[in-house]
Structures are given as structure tokens and as C-alpha cells.
């Protein structure tokens, strides 16, 4: 699974993140740099137009990769492909 797909999958597993949020993040970071999401500061996330409370929540969600790792393990185990564009 490539880096972009992995990050987008992780974002889709977050309850308060929808297509508009993902689109805003991809536009701000770019397709090739989307993995920077994991190292962004609170101020950087806010600079993309997100509210401070959401930026703090997003940083916490990005730090917790347990659910992502479990979904990837299960998809590998059951030979499920993840589609992304």
C-alpha cells in the first residue's frame, strides 16, 4: 500500500473526517507530501483553515495509528485490496 493510500485510509477511519476535510488537506499538502500530516504542528493545521479545536483533535488522531494498523493487517490477512485515486 502506497503512502498516499495509507494516509487517506487513516483519515477515513477518523469519525469527524469526511471528504471535504480530506480534500482540504490534500490541497494544502499535495499528493506527494500528504504524509507530512503526521508531523504538522497545531498552528500549521490551523493555517489550512481548520478551527483550533479540530486541529488539536486531528493531531491526536494522527498520533494513534492502532486502528489503521489493525485495518491494514486484516485487509492483508483477507487479501482485500484498498482502492485509492
C-alpha positions as CSV (number, residue, x, y, z in Angstrom):
1,X,0.0,0.0,0.0
2,X,1.5,3.3,-1.0
3,X,1.9,6.2,1.4
4,X,-0.9,8.3,0.0
5,X,-3.4,5.4,0.2
6,X,-2.3,4.7,3.8
7,X,-2.8,8.3,4.9
8,X,-6.2,8.6,3.1
9,X,-7.3,5.3,4.7
10,X,-6.3,6.6,8.1
11,X,-8.2,9.8,7.6
12,X,-11.3,7.8,6.5
13,X,-11.2,5.8,9.8
14,X,-11.5,9.0,11.8
15,X,-15.1,9.7,12.8
16,X,-15.1,13.5,12.2
17,X,-13.2,13.5,8.9
18,X,-15.1,13.5,5.7
19,X,-14.4,14.1,2.0
20,X,-14.2,17.9,2.4
21,X,-11.6,17.7,5.1
22,X,-9.6,15.2,3.1
23,X,-9.8,17.4,0.0
24,X,-8.6,20.4,2.0
25,X,-5.7,18.5,3.4
26,X,-4.6,17.1,0.0
27,X,-4.9,20.6,-1.5
28,X,-2.8,22.1,1.3
29,X,-0.1,19.4,1.5
30,X,-0.1,18.0,-2.0
31,X,-0.4,14.4,-3.1
32,X,3.3,13.7,-2.7
33,X,3.6,15.3,0.7
34,X,0.4,14.1,2.4
35,X,2.4,12.1,4.9
36,X,3.6,15.4,6.4
37,X,0.2,15.4,8.1
38,X,1.8,13.3,10.8
39,X,4.4,15.9,11.7
40,X,2.4,19.1,11.4
41,X,2.1,21.5,14.3
42,X,-1.2,22.7,15.6
43,X,-0.5,26.1,14.1
44,X,0.2,24.6,10.6
45,X,-3.1,22.7,10.7
46,X,-4.9,25.9,11.7
47,X,-3.2,27.7,8.8
48,X,-5.1,25.4,6.4
49,X,-8.4,26.9,7.6
50,X,-9.3,24.5,10.4
51,X,-10.5,25.5,13.8
52,X,-8.1,25.2,16.7
53,X,-10.2,22.5,18.4
54,X,-10.3,20.4,15.3
55,X,-6.6,20.8,14.7
56,X,-5.8,19.6,18.2
57,X,-8.2,16.6,17.7
58,X,-6.7,15.8,14.3
59,X,-3.1,15.7,15.8
60,X,-4.3,13.3,18.5
61,X,-6.0,11.1,15.9
62,X,-2.9,11.1,13.7
63,X,-0.7,10.0,16.6
64,X,-2.9,7.0,17.2
65,X,-2.2,4.5,14.4
66,X,-3.6,1.4,16.2
67,X,-6.9,1.3,14.3
68,X,-5.0,1.9,11.0
69,X,-2.6,-0.9,11.7
70,X,-5.4,-3.3,12.6
71,X,-7.4,-2.5,9.4
72,X,-4.2,-3.0,7.3
73,X,-3.4,-6.3,9.0
74,X,-7.0,-7.5,8.5
75,X,-7.0,-6.4,4.8
76,X,-3.7,-8.2,4.2
77,X,-4.9,-11.3,6.0
78,X,-8.1,-11.5,4.0
79,X,-6.4,-10.3,0.8
80,X,-8.6,-7.2,0.5
81,X,-7.3,-4.5,-1.8
82,X,-7.7,-0.9,-0.9
83,X,-8.6,1.4,-3.9
84,X,-7.5,5.0,-4.0
85,X,-7.1,7.6,-6.6
